[in-house]
């Protein structure tokens, strides 16, 4: 039995220790926001936070999160109380298809938590590992910079 905290709640699973965290979250806990993209940790669609750090969960075995804090896109904000990045995404009409956006937002939140006032170049560097097949990169960058400029404190 592997125990950890998921979006602030203590949970446990009897999934095999080598099961990727993404599948445990999606299948066992029915949180479908984080997406499967490449299965190799390269595209960022599966990004969640592990103790506040952005991680690729399609390659992270559930055994590695024992006793740790995991935050998914569902734990970042709600429709009634969106995270500043979620609000900025909506205000800037960032997504087209939306598939990669949970991972994009989770990476952006980790960036702004570590660096509340990044330069445009720092945003590009931090977000370079997240792929958007629709090419929404300029709007993603602008939404992140808008949150930083507004002075929102982003904690993960």
N, C-alpha and C positions, 0 to 999 in steps of 0.2 A: 504494500500500500504506500503510495507516494502522496505526501501532504504538502500543500503550498497555499498561498493566498492568491485568489483570483478576483481582481477588482475590489480588493479590500475584504473579501470574505474568505474564511478558512474553508478549504475544500480538500478532498482526497480522491484519488483514483486508483483503480487496480489495473489500469492499462499496463501493457508490457513496458519495462524501463526504457526500451529503445524506440518507443512510439514517439514520433515528432510531436512537440507541444502543440503545433497547429491543429493536428488531428484530434488530440485530446480536447482542446478548447472547442473546436467545431462539433465534434461528434458526441463526446461525453457530456459537455456542458451547454451545447446548443447555441453557442455564441458564433454567429455566422459572419460578423463584420470583417474579420481578417480573412484574406483570400489566399488560395493556392495559386501560385504563378508558375515558377520554374522548378521547384523541388530541389534546388541546388544552392539556395541562399544568395542568389544573384540579382533578383529583380526587385525585392522589397515589398511585394504585395502582402506578405505574411508578417510584417513587422509588428511586434508588440514590445512592451517594456519589461525588462527583467531587472528588478531593483533599480528602476529609473533609467536604465540604459536601453537604447533601441537594439533589438536582436532579431535575427531572422529565425522564425520559429518552424519553418519547414525542415530545418536540419538540426534543430535543438532537441535532443532527447528529453522526454519528460523526467527522467531520473536527474537531470541537471538542475531542475527547478525545485527540488525538495527543500522545504523550509524557506523559500524565497517569495518575493512579491511579483506577481504578473499583472500587468495592466493591458487590457485590450482597448480597441476603439470604443467599445460599449462602456468602458470604465472611465473614459476621458471626459465625456459630457453626455448630456441627454437632449432630446428634442426640446424639452422645456427649459433646459439650462445648458446650452451648448458651451463647449470649451471655446476660448477666444479664437483658436485656429479654425474650429468648425464654423463659427460665425463668419470669419474672414473668407473661408472657402465659399460659403454661400453668397456672401456679399460680392465677391469677385467672380462669381460663376465659374469657378475653377474647373470642375470635372465635366467631361463630356460623357464618356461611358460610365465613369465612376469606379471601375473595378480596382484600380491601384490606389485610390484615394485614401482608404483607411491606413494603409502602410505609409503613404506620403505624409499624412497628418501625424502619425506616431513618430516618424523620423523628425519631422519639423518640431514637434513638441520636445523631443529630447534635445535637439539643437538649441531651442530658445531657453530651455531650462539651464543648460550649460553656458550659453552665451546669449544674454537677453537683448543685445544690440549688435547683431552680426552685420557685416558689410554684405553687399551683393555677392561678392566673390566667395565669402565664407558660406553663404547660403548655398551657392552653386556647388561648392566643394562638399558640404555636408549632405546635400541631397543627391549627389551624383550617382549613388548606388541604387536609387529608386527609379525604376523605369515606368514611363507613361507612354503607352502605345498611341495615345491620341495626341501627344505632343503639347500638353498643357503646361510645359515648363515655365514659360514667362508668367502665366497667371499664378502658378504655384509659388514662384519666387516672390511675386508682388504681394500675395496674401501673407506670406511669412514676414516680409519687410513691413507690411501694414500693421501687423500685430506687434512687432518690435517697436515701431514708431509710436504706436498708441500707448506704449509703456505697460502693457499687460504683463503681470508676473506669471510666468508659465512654470508650473511645478509638475513634475511627473512622479 
